[in-house]
Amino acid sequence: MRGTVALDARLAYEVIKATPDIYAFNRLVDSFNMMSVAMLNDKRFELELNIYGGATRALDEARTLIAAGVQLPARLLEPIRIGVNVIDEVLPRLDLAYLANSELTAVNTVKDMMRN
């Protein structure tokens, strides 16, 4: 599972770096959401979570550009790349059951948000 998450995030990043692809962007956001849940209440990842915050802010800003079919500028791509690197760094330190639970929590949170 760790390898799949890391590969999916890395590939999605490479796609949005090359072209404004909403599908790849959504996959990347899903990966970021899952990892945010996984790191959120774990003191081991306080530094990584702070770094990750810049990447998530860049993703938020990138959303409208991607939806409009606009190529992302370097000022957004760089923090997103750093966030993907954080995913690569944190994944080996996460318990697989906890990671799977984080994925379910992230998915359910998004579903709840969509209902409201």
C-alpha positions as a Markdown table, in Angstrom:
| # | Residue | x | y | z |
|---|---|---|---|---|
| 1 | Met | 0.0 | 0.0 | 0.0 |
| 2 | Arg | 2.8 | 2.4 | 0.8 |
| 3 | Gly | 4.3 | 2.0 | -2.6 |
| 4 | Thr | 1.0 | 2.5 | -4.3 |
| 5 | Val | 0.4 | 5.8 | -2.4 |
| 6 | Ala | 3.8 | 7.1 | -3.1 |
| 7 | Leu | 3.7 | 6.2 | -6.7 |
| 8 | Asp | 0.2 | 7.6 | -7.2 |
| 9 | Ala | 1.2 | 10.9 | -5.6 |
| 10 | Arg | 4.4 | 11.1 | -7.6 |
| 11 | Leu | 2.7 | 10.2 | -10.9 |
| 12 | Ala | -0.2 | 12.6 | -10.3 |
| 13 | Tyr | 2.3 | 15.4 | -9.6 |
| 14 | Glu | 4.3 | 14.7 | -12.8 |
| 15 | Val | 1.0 | 14.8 | -14.8 |
| 16 | Ile | -0.1 | 18.2 | -13.4 |
| 17 | Lys | 3.3 | 19.5 | -13.8 |
| 18 | Ala | 3.1 | 18.8 | -17.5 |
| 19 | Thr | -0.6 | 19.6 | -18.2 |
| 20 | Pro | -3.6 | 20.8 | -16.2 |
| 21 | Asp | -5.3 | 17.5 | -15.8 |
| 22 | Ile | -8.2 | 17.5 | -13.3 |
| 23 | Tyr | -8.2 | 13.7 | -12.9 |
| 24 | Ala | -4.5 | 13.7 | -11.8 |
| 25 | Phe | -5.1 | 16.7 | -9.7 |
| 26 | Asn | -7.9 | 14.9 | -7.8 |
| 27 | Arg | -5.8 | 11.9 | -7.3 |
| 28 | Leu | -3.1 | 14.1 | -5.8 |
| 29 | Val | -5.5 | 15.8 | -3.6 |
| 30 | Asp | -6.8 | 12.4 | -2.4 |
| 31 | Ser | -3.2 | 11.4 | -1.5 |
| 32 | Phe | -2.6 | 14.6 | 0.3 |
| 33 | Asn | -5.9 | 14.3 | 2.3 |
| 34 | Met | -5.1 | 10.8 | 3.3 |
| 35 | Met | -1.6 | 11.7 | 4.4 |
| 36 | Ser | -2.9 | 14.8 | 6.3 |
| 37 | Val | -5.2 | 12.5 | 8.3 |
| 38 | Ala | -2.3 | 10.1 | 8.9 |
| 39 | Met | 0.0 | 12.8 | 10.2 |
| 40 | Leu | -2.4 | 15.0 | 12.0 |
| 41 | Asn | -2.3 | 13.7 | 15.5 |
| 42 | Asp | 1.1 | 12.1 | 15.4 |
| 43 | Lys | 3.8 | 14.2 | 17.2 |
| 44 | Arg | 6.5 | 12.4 | 15.2 |
| 45 | Phe | 5.3 | 14.3 | 12.1 |
| 46 | Glu | 4.9 | 17.9 | 13.5 |
| 47 | Leu | 7.8 | 19.2 | 11.3 |
| 48 | Glu | 6.5 | 17.4 | 8.2 |
| 49 | Leu | 3.0 | 18.6 | 8.8 |
| 50 | Asn | 4.2 | 22.2 | 8.9 |
| 51 | Ile | 6.0 | 21.7 | 5.7 |
| 52 | Tyr | 3.0 | 19.9 | 4.2 |
| 53 | Gly | 0.8 | 22.9 | 5.0 |
| 54 | Gly | 2.5 | 25.0 | 2.3 |
| 55 | Ala | 1.9 | 22.2 | -0.2 |
| 56 | Thr | -1.8 | 22.0 | 0.7 |
| 57 | Arg | -2.2 | 25.8 | 0.4 |
| 58 | Ala | -0.6 | 25.6 | -3.1 |
| 59 | Leu | -3.0 | 22.8 | -4.0 |
| 60 | Asp | -5.9 | 24.9 | -2.9 |
| 61 | Glu | -4.7 | 27.7 | -5.1 |
| 62 | Ala | -4.0 | 25.4 | -8.0 |
| 63 | Arg | -7.5 | 24.0 | -8.0 |
| 64 | Thr | -9.0 | 27.0 | -9.9 |
| 65 | Leu | -6.2 | 27.1 | -12.4 |
| 66 | Ile | -6.4 | 23.4 | -13.1 |
| 67 | Ala | -10.2 | 23.6 | -13.5 |
| 68 | Ala | -9.7 | 26.5 | -16.0 |
| 69 | Gly | -7.2 | 24.4 | -17.9 |
| 70 | Val | -4.3 | 26.7 | -17.0 |
| 71 | Gln | -0.7 | 25.3 | -16.6 |
| 72 | Leu | 0.5 | 25.6 | -13.1 |
| 73 | Pro | 3.3 | 28.1 | -12.5 |
| 74 | Ala | 6.5 | 27.1 | -10.7 |
| 75 | Arg | 5.5 | 29.1 | -7.6 |
| 76 | Leu | 2.7 | 26.5 | -7.0 |
| 77 | Leu | 4.5 | 23.4 | -8.4 |
| 78 | Glu | 7.5 | 23.8 | -6.1 |
| 79 | Pro | 5.6 | 23.6 | -2.8 |
| 80 | Ile | 3.4 | 20.8 | -4.2 |
| 81 | Arg | 6.6 | 18.9 | -5.1 |
| 82 | Ile | 7.9 | 19.3 | -1.6 |
| 83 | Gly | 4.6 | 18.0 | -0.3 |
| 84 | Val | 5.0 | 14.9 | -2.5 |
| 85 | Asn | 8.5 | 14.5 | -1.1 |
| 86 | Val | 7.1 | 14.6 | 2.4 |
| 87 | Ile | 4.7 | 11.8 | 1.5 |
| 88 | Asp | 7.7 | 9.8 | 0.4 |
| 89 | Glu | 9.5 | 10.5 | 3.6 |
| 90 | Val | 6.6 | 9.8 | 6.0 |
| 91 | Leu | 5.1 | 6.7 | 4.4 |
| 92 | Pro | 7.8 | 4.2 | 5.5 |
| 93 | Arg | 7.2 | 5.4 | 9.1 |
| 94 | Leu | 3.5 | 4.7 | 9.1 |
| 95 | Asp | 1.8 | 1.6 | 10.3 |
| 96 | Leu | -0.1 | 0.0 | 7.3 |
| 97 | Ala | -3.3 | -0.5 | 9.3 |
| 98 | Tyr | -3.1 | 3.2 | 10.4 |
| 99 | Leu | -2.5 | 4.2 | 6.8 |
| 100 | Ala | -5.5 | 2.3 | 5.6 |
| 101 | Asn | -7.7 | 3.8 | 8.3 |
| 102 | Ser | -6.4 | 7.2 | 7.4 |
| 103 | Glu | -7.5 | 6.6 | 3.8 |
| 104 | Leu | -11.0 | 5.6 | 4.9 |
| 105 | Thr | -11.3 | 8.6 | 7.2 |
| 106 | Ala | -10.2 | 11.0 | 4.4 |
| 107 | Val | -12.7 | 9.4 | 2.0 |
| 108 | Asn | -15.5 | 9.6 | 4.5 |
| 109 | Thr | -14.7 | 13.2 | 5.4 |
| 110 | Val | -14.9 | 14.2 | 1.8 |
| 111 | Lys | -18.2 | 12.4 | 1.3 |
| 112 | Asp | -19.6 | 14.1 | 4.3 |
| 113 | Met | -18.5 | 17.5 | 3.0 |
| 114 | Met | -20.1 | 16.8 | -0.4 |
| 115 | Arg | -23.4 | 15.9 | 1.2 |
| 116 | Asn | -23.6 | 19.3 | 3.1 |
